């Protein structure tokens, strides 16, 4: 299966340092700055761009033209990607498809989220529940769950029930990712190490998930430049990172419609990505996967083939998931310790994979990294996009 293998490469990246305090600039200006920095990183000019892919910070209608106008661009392709936390990964393979088809040759992708943590501290009201997304408002919100926290807590509890997974095992994921964050100067929570005891002593938010197992809001964003093979080989200032495989699968919207809470759509999306890339999980050097909750990492490791179903708890307990370990996972600290800027949260998993495959990750560099598995997760384990990225085509 050839598909998009080697059809395009990520030639430039840019990323904001996550902040708890919202930046003074608006989202369009922040996106423009990130795109300019990503183009500079790629060694390309503003006029080279003929494709624009974006996740709108608010209203989606006409957003490609709005962003293009703000950037002073007149692209041949413009697209909004709406897959929640899987949007960043979804943009990558869609841009590669546009390049492979000849619709464009240099595509930029951008996503920014300016978050006000104060609004997350307010208790949900009946009005908030009424305004929930359609599927959730009909089938879940009337019963008063705490949004996504409840859904992921249900998944964690079910995994514990079926397979004997423990809270201490889940806590190990947060601990290893904090170790990674300590080697990342951009990480929001990169100053203080964690222990399993620290995680388990943190406030229980929704049983069985503790505060330090759940992402907290911040502001941030990222941009990337993807190019056709001949463009990247001619102009790239840094080692290009190639898209080798991609897969996408949507299982449900509301968690109440999920056929199971312990096997996710990643099982299908990752299988397609591996098949296209012609690799196996054992070939992967760096794992960069969505981690809105510790349980999400564990489910991803199982469904993406790094361990068997039901063995995730024992696996994370017995393996070192730090950048120094035998399976480096979320070497930038993951969203749990790097930060999750809302809809733009999934972008950091792509930028980190690019840094690792370029060999520019600094103190947290994984020696000899040639292949990365990236996964984006949207909604309540609903929309999954898996990518295999490589240092060579």
Number of C-alpha atoms within 10 A of each C-alpha: 11 12 15 21 23 21 22 31 32 28 31 29 27 23 24 18 15 24 19 17 12 16 14 8 10 12 20 18 14 21 26 18 17 24 26 21 20 25 25 19 18 25 16 22 11 13 11 15 22 20 27 26 27 24 25 24 16 10 8 14 10 12 19 21 16 14 22 18 12 13 17 12 17 15 20 14 18 23 18 18 17 18 22 22 29 28 26 33 26 26 27 25 24 17 29 28 17 21 25 20 11 10 15 22 25 28 29 26 27 29 30 29 27 26 21 14 15 8 10 11 8 8 8 14 10 10 8 11 20 14 12 15 12 13 15 19 17 14 13 19 20 13 10 13 15 15 15 15 17 19 21 25 19 19 22 26 21 16 23 17 11 10 15 14 20 16 21 14 20 29 26 25 27 28 25 27 29 29 25 28 31 23 20 22 15 18 23 21 19 21 15 9 15 17 15 17 12 12 22 19 12 13 12 14 16 17 13 19 27 21 16 23 28 22 21 18 23 22 25 29 27 30 31 31 30 32 32 22 20 11 17 27 15 9 14 19 15 16 21 25 28 28 28 30 29 31 24 24 18 18 18 17 18 21 24 15 13 17 11 11 20 24 18 25 22 30 21 19 23 30 22 21 29 23 18 21 24 15 16 15 19 10 13 19 21 27 24 26 27 28 31 25 24 26 27 21 24 27 26 26 24 22 24 25 16 19 20 12 18 20 17 25 27 16 18 21 15 11 13 17 26 24 25 15 12 12 19 24 27 32 31 34 34 30 30 27 30 29 29 31 28 22 27 26 33 32 30 30 26 27 20 25 29 27 18 27 27 18 19 15 18 12 12 22 20 22 12 11 18 20 25 30 27 26 32 30 30 21 17 24 30 23 26 30 30 30 30 29 30 27 20 15 16
